[in-house]
Amino acid sequence: MAAKKSTPSAKPASDQDKLIASLRKFIRTRGREFLSDPNVSSVGIGYKQKDGEQGKEVSLQFTVDQKVGPESLTALGTTALPDSVVVDGVEVPTDVIERSYKAHFHLVAEPEVPARKTRLDPVPPGVSVGHVKASAGTVGCIVFDRNDGTPYVLSNWHVLHGPHGQLGENVVQPGPHDDNRVARNHLGVLKRSHLGVAGDCAVATITGRRFDPAISELGVTPEELGEPELGDKVVKSGRTTGVTHGLVRRVDTLVKIDYGGVVGEKTIGCFEIGPDPDHPPVDGEISQGGDSGSTWMFKTTGGEPSGILAGLHFGGESGDSPDEHALACLPSSVFEKLEITLQPPATAVEEAVATGYDPGFLTERVDTPRLDPKIKDDAVQLDGSEIVPYTHFSLALSTSRRFALWVAWNIDGGSLKKIDRTGIEFVKDPRIPADAQVGNEMYQGNRLDRGHVARRADLIWGGPAEADKGNVDSFYYTNITPQMDDFNQSVKNGLWGQLENAVFEDVKVDGLRVSVFGGPVFQEDDRFYRGVQVPREFWKVIVFSEQGVLKSKAFLLTQNLDQLEVLDLDEFRVYQVGLGEIESRVHLHFPAVLRTADTLVVPEALEDRAPLDRLEDIQWH
């Protein structure tokens, strides 16, 4: 890849690299002198052009609003630019190009509204966003507060703030130009912004909506900040022109842009991108109004989008200029000024983990079950509470039986990840006494699975670090019970392991969000195996919202455990039951909102009911 990452390179600097470094210093110290000329619109580093064609000679490149002969300079209130400059003892040619710039404010109405201009949940980068009083721009990427890990959307100052905005005011997705129902489309509030040499940039919070860090239509998540160099290939996904490809053709550029009104003219540090001739834009435009805020990503040597962020798009050519190009802020300057990162701090991930199961995850609050007085004293205490939190799940643990009394977990179907389990060991939770947990002594040399109560696949969602933590946390023995492999593993067509999948497939779940409760049924006559009483029944309660209505469905798995020493088990059976039956069997009290949501009517005795043989037998409605 031509792009340099933010880390120093071990490769010796070439003469051209040294020259560009000298020119960068020259622009930083003297660039604004040239921009004081009313006709000069920018100064930067680029290859010198001849007859409109780009050459290979590095030059100090100026752009001017009008390119005229010496006799007309006075009328424009401008002076002649030098033919060359001397930097660090080297004479460097200059180049003058007729070109002016504007921020990408102005939008054009379209007869059809693409998906990226509609309200989305989760919100991905590359879609419409804007201040409630502004027009519409693009979500560049998902970033995090450098100090506390709060997630934000990154875009431009003129998209999220604008001349009439203030910090703390509402930001909507999509932007008001695309949908004026601003109350319905609330995304968050403007948190930080900057308009100046460091860039045209701002961030807003995300409240009441989920986010997907992968850029729309590119499918990559920004993971590193890069440094653009002349000739680098880049690609972006924006609200207006979608996916377009470009070449970096000017670097270390200072450009003057008139933001109008009380803001006026501002100098922005940036680099310039032209069309990639190998991937020309369909209509000749690599960017237009409404693309502001999108992120340009470096491409790999194979031509695919990489995870390295090249810049934050904020403007392009003005008027009817035939010279198509785009402008982007330098990512290192933007991230420093806004105090943001691409990955949340480790401490922020740890704090998020401690919250465990989220009772406010669905459209109505669903709290964890309360323990009946009969079993309350049997619960293991952690920091004075019977509730033990993990990443995306919580549980209560039985001191006497050494398995969970209940486990509660949330599933965000819209941000589930596929992460390998290789190398993760089952371990006891060090926060809890080891003798209160059943370990590997139960599972060696037999057909018993170390069966996750909260399924591993259900917990792997959110940002990369969060999903990884959910993956690891699922392997604590507190979340494990002895389960026969043919009902625990959905890949072996076990109905029990497929129940949550069935919700997403058979029911229109609002926002693809599901909360689940589950655990073993403890009975006095449960058989002993290797000194441990093995539960022969398990229960599961699935909660979801369908068309705004909260629903809950309860299931019971039962099997006979005969000749347990050799684990000769009969075929298990799964029943759909009423929530009250689960409560009476396991001595729990679910919140009243679930009893209202459960409308199933079944015979009282299991022998009078038909077991579920297939997913199609489940009564979802």
Sequence and secondary structure as in RCSB ss.txt:
>XXXX:A:sequence
MAAKKSTPSAKPASDQDKLIASLRKFIRTRGREFLSDPNVSSVGIGYKQKDGEQGKEVSLQFTVDQKVGPESLTA
LGTTALPDSVVVDGVEVPTDVIERSYKAHFHLVAEPEVPARKTRLDPVPPGVSVGHVKASAGTVGCIVFDRNDGT
PYVLSNWHVLHGPHGQLGENVVQPGPHDDNRVARNHLGVLKRSHLGVAGDCAVATITGRRFDPAISELGVTPEEL
GEPELGDKVVKSGRTTGVTHGLVRRVDTLVKIDYGGVVGEKTIGCFEIGPDPDHPPVDGEISQGGDSGSTWMFKT
TGGEPSGILAGLHFGGESGDSPDEHALACLPSSVFEKLEITLQPPATAVEEAVATGYDPGFLTERVDTPRLDPKI
KDDAVQLDGSEIVPYTHFSLALSTSRRFALWVAWNIDGGSLKKIDRTGIEFVKDPRIPADAQVGNEMYQGNRLDR
GHVARRADLIWGGPAEADKGNVDSFYYTNITPQMDDFNQSVKNGLWGQLENAVFEDVKVDGLRVSVFGGPVFQED
DRFYRGVQVPREFWKVIVFSEQGVLKSKAFLLTQNLDQLEVLDLDEFRVYQVGLGEIESRVHLHFPAVLRTADTL
VVPEALEDRAPLDRLEDIQWH
>XXXX:A:secstr
  SEESS  SS   HHHHHHHHHHHHHHHHHHHHHTSTTEEEEEEEEEEETTEEEEEEEEEEEES    GGGHHH
HT     SEEEETTEEEEEEEEE  EEES      SS  GGGS  SSB TTSEEEETTS  EE  EEEEETTT  
EEEEE HHHHT TT  TT EEESS TTT   TTTTEEEEEEEEEEETTEEEEEEE  SS B  S TTT     EE
EE  TT EEEEEETTTEEEEEEEEEEEEEEEEE  TTT EEEEEEEEEEE TTS  TTS S  TT TT EEEEE 
TTS EEEEEEEEEEEEE TT SS  EEEE HHHHHHHHTEESS  HHHHHHHHTT S TTSSSS     EE HHH
HTTB  BTTBS EE SSEEEEEBTTT SEEEEEEEEEGGGB     TT   B  TTS GGGS  GGGTTTSSEEE
EESS HHHH BSSHHHHHHHHHHTTBGGGEEEEEHHHH GGGT HHHHHHHHHHHHS  GGGEEEEEEEEE  TT
  EETTEE  SEEEEEEEEEETTEEEEEEEEEE  EESGGGTEE   EEEEE HHHHHHHHTEE  HHHHHH   
   SSGGGS  B SGGG    
